[in-house]
Amino acid sequence: MILPIFLGLVAAALIVICFCVFFDQAVLTRRGTIYRAKTRHKNVVLTFDDGPSPVWTPLILDELKKAGIKATFFMIGHHVQRYPEIARRVVREGHTIGNHGYAHSVLLYYTLEELEEEVKYTEHVIKEITGQKTRYFRPPKAWLRRSEKEKIKELGYEIILWSLNSKDWVTFSHKIMVDFLCRNVKNGDILLFHDSGGAFKREGGDRRQTVAAISLLAKRLQKKGFDFVSIEEILNDHKHGS
C-alpha cells in the first residue's frame, strides 16, 4: 500500500519538475503586463525574486558589485521583516526593490479587497524598513486575472513579468543557465533569477548556481554588446518607444 502511494508522489513531483523545466507559465499571463521593453538598444534587466535571503542575497550582491551591475529585487514582505538589514543593503548599493507580495501567496484565490490589502501592506513594510517606495509589482508564480491586473495598476504599480526565465531553481548548472540565456537574449529582455526559495518552498533553497551565473552571464552578454540597466531606465525607453 505504501509503495504505490510513494511512486505516485514521485511521479507527481517529476511531472511538476518537468513542467517547470520545459514550460514557463508566465507566457499565459503576459497580456496587460510588461515582460520585455520595446527598445532598439541592446539593454537587459536582471531581476531576482523571493528574497531577501540571509545566505544568498549578500553573495549575489557581492557578485553584482564586482560586475558593476544594478538589479531589481522583487521582495516578499515577510522576508523583509525577518532580514531588514539585508533589504537595506540592497537599497544602499543602488538596486531597486519591487513588491512581490507579503507571503508569496497565489493571488488567484484573493478577493480584490484582499489583494489591495496585501499589496499595500507589503509596500508599507518595504518603505518603513528600507525607505524605498515600491513602484513595481511581480505576482508570485506570475498568476493574475485581468481584474487583478487592473486593481494593481489602480494602486499605482507597473506589473513586471519576464521574457527569459533562468530556471535557476530547477537547473543544477550555472553554465546551462547562461548558455540558454545567451542563445535567446533580445533587446529589452527582462531576466528572471531567484535569491531565495526552491522548487517546493519559498525560502532557503540552494542558490549557489545563481551566484555563479552572474559573473559569467555579465561577461558573455557584455561581449555580445549588451548593457545591464536598471528597471527604471529600460521602462523609460519602453514608454518613449525608443
Beta strands, then each sheet from edge to edge (+ up, - down):
strand 1: 43-49
strand 2: 72-75
strand 3: 96-99
strand 4: 136-137
strand 5: 158-159
strand 6: 164-165
strand 7: 190-194
strand 8: 227-228
sheet 1: 3+ 2+ 1+ 7+ 6+
sheet 2: 3+ 2+ 1+ 8+
sheet 3: 4+ 5+
end
